[in-house]
Each structure stands twice: as C-alpha cells, then as structure tokens.
Amino acid sequence: MLAPVEFERIREVTWRMQEQISSGTIDAPSWDLIRSAKLASRMYAPLGTRMSLGDYIRLTRAFVEAFKASERPLGDGEANGRDEYTTEDFEIQRLRRDLKVISRPSVH
C-alpha cells in the first residue's frame, strides 16, 4: 500500500523548482526587447571580460527591466501612477533606439 500524499511537501518542491527555473530565465514582452538587452549587456561587458553566466543573466535582466519600465504607460499602477516620463526614461528609450540602429545589418 502507498503512503498518503503530502501535498504541502509537493507544493514546496514545485515552488523550489519554479524558483530555480525562473532564476535563469528572462521575462520580456518581446524578442526585440531581449535582443536590445543582450546587446547592451555585451557592450557593458565586452568580449574578453570575465563574467559568469549568472552575472550575465542578471545584467541582461536588469537591462530588460529598465527598458520595460521606461516604456510603461503613464498612469499605470506598476509605474507608481506617474503622470510623466522622467529624463532617465527618455535616456533609456534613446539607448534602446540606438542599440536597434547598431544591430541592424549594414547594406553595402
């Protein structure tokens, strides 16, 4: 006969699994935003710089969050009900536009 199932233990294990999986993933609304964040990370820590995979993921995630926050609609509850964009928002938006220009393949 099987022992009774301990549902609390199952919840704990699945919660830990979810934490481990999500700690290595990047959540972004578009691939374009992820590409911009990855390019920004590569420029921030260029080739030859020693950086662990975990640090690279954390850095890329920070760029993703900054890009998302700078483009959040005004008055959005997640944006603390802001009524206008800040200078920092405009600078981050400009960085993202510049990264898109840099990443476009050149035509000769």
QUICOR-V140034 format. One record per helix or strand of 3 or more residues. SS is the DSSP state (A for helix, B for strand). FROM is the first residue (numbers start at 1). LEN is the number of residues. If there is no record, write none. Layout:
BEGIN
((SS;FROM;LEN) (SS;FROM;LEN))
END
This chain:
BEGIN
((A;7;17) (A;31;14) (A;53;18) (A;77;3) (A;87;17))
END
